[in-house]
Amino acid sequence: MYKAAKYYYYPGWHEPGTTLEAMVNKKAFEALAADLQSIVLNACKVVNQDMLAEYTARNNAALHTLVNTHKVDLRALPDDVLNKLRALSDEVVAEVAARDKASKRVFDSFRKFRDQAKKWHDISELAYMKARS
């Protein structure tokens, strides 16, 4: 019987990580007293942080199970593939951003944040992980 090979390619190039979102009716939110608005905002922050911590804690165990129990072959996406994916993604997102002012404003804000966050992570988390490996 033929047994199909199983592969897990990394990194997840399409997103930096999972986040949650909460949608609240703006008029209803603004009608709340300031203390209740604060409770809603902080509850959203806490849930997102808890989810990220759990995601980080559980993913290594899940990866261990995939590799050791299910014999999944762990492979890094080649640099040329990642570069092509980045170029195509940037092209598509730029096309969408060019369609209207709101999309452009969101894209420009995202890109500015991503670029400054990367500079920080290069000397913080990334540098730490390299130093500890």
C-alpha positions in Angstrom: 0.0 0.0 0.0 1.3 3.5 -0.9 1.8 5.8 2.0 1.7 9.5 1.2 4.5 11.6 2.7 3.5 14.3 5.1 5.2 17.6 5.1 5.1 20.7 7.4 6.7 23.7 5.7 7.7 26.7 7.7 7.7 29.6 8.3 4.1 30.7 8.0 5.0 33.5 5.6 1.5 34.9 5.2 0.9 36.2 8.7 3.1 37.1 11.7 0.8 35.2 14.1 -2.7 34.6 15.2 -4.6 37.4 16.8 -8.2 37.7 17.8 -10.6 40.5 17.1 -13.7 41.8 18.8 -16.4 43.8 17.0 -18.5 46.1 19.1 -21.2 48.5 17.9 -19.5 51.9 18.1 -22.6 53.7 19.3 -23.3 51.2 22.0 -19.7 51.3 23.1 -19.6 55.1 23.2 -22.8 55.0 25.2 -21.0 53.0 28.0 -19.5 54.8 31.0 -15.8 55.3 30.8 -15.1 52.5 33.4 -17.2 50.0 31.4 -15.4 51.0 28.1 -12.2 50.3 29.9 -13.4 46.9 31.1 -14.4 46.0 27.5 -11.0 47.2 26.1 -9.0 45.4 28.8 -11.0 42.2 28.5 -10.2 42.2 24.7 -6.5 42.7 25.4 -6.4 40.0 28.1 -8.1 37.4 25.9 -5.7 38.1 23.1 -2.7 37.9 25.3 -3.9 34.7 26.9 -4.6 33.2 23.5 -1.1 34.1 22.3 0.5 32.7 25.4 -1.4 29.4 25.0 -0.6 29.3 21.3 3.1 29.7 22.1 3.0 27.1 24.9 1.0 24.5 23.0 2.5 24.7 19.5 5.8 23.1 20.4 4.0 20.1 21.9 1.8 19.9 18.7 4.9 20.1 16.5 6.6 17.3 18.5 3.5 15.1 18.0 3.4 15.8 14.3 7.1 15.0 13.8 7.5 12.1 16.3 4.1 10.4 16.3 2.8 11.1 12.8 6.2 11.1 11.2 5.7 14.5 9.5 8.7 15.8 7.6 9.6 19.3 8.9 11.0 21.5 6.1 11.9 25.1 5.8 10.5 26.9 2.7 13.4 27.7 0.4 14.5 31.3 0.3 13.7 31.7 -3.4 10.1 30.5 -2.6 9.7 32.9 0.3 11.1 35.7 -1.8 8.6 35.0 -4.6 5.7 34.6 -2.2 6.7 38.0 -0.6 6.9 39.7 -4.0 3.5 38.3 -5.2 1.9 39.1 -1.8 3.2 42.7 -1.9 2.0 43.1 -5.5 -1.6 41.9 -4.7 -1.8 43.9 -1.5 -0.5 47.1 -3.2 -3.2 46.6 -5.9 -5.9 46.4 -3.3 -4.5 49.4 -1.4 -4.5 51.4 -4.6 -8.3 50.9 -5.1 -9.5 53.2 -2.3 -8.3 55.7 0.3 -9.3 53.5 3.3 -7.4 50.5 2.0 -4.3 52.6 1.3 -4.4 54.2 4.7 -4.7 50.7 6.4 -1.9 49.3 4.2 0.4 52.3 4.8 -0.2 52.1 8.6 0.5 48.3 8.6 3.6 48.7 6.5 5.0 51.4 8.8 4.3 49.4 11.9 5.7 46.2 10.4 9.0 47.9 9.4 9.5 49.5 12.8 8.5 46.4 14.6 11.0 44.3 12.5 13.8 46.7 13.5 13.0 46.2 17.1 12.6 42.4 16.9 15.9 42.1 15.0 17.7 43.4 18.2 15.4 41.9 20.8 13.5 38.6 20.2 15.5 37.5 17.2 18.8 38.4 18.7 17.9 36.7 21.9 16.8 33.5 20.2 20.0 33.4 18.1 22.2 34.0 21.2 20.4 31.2 23.1 20.6 28.6 20.3 
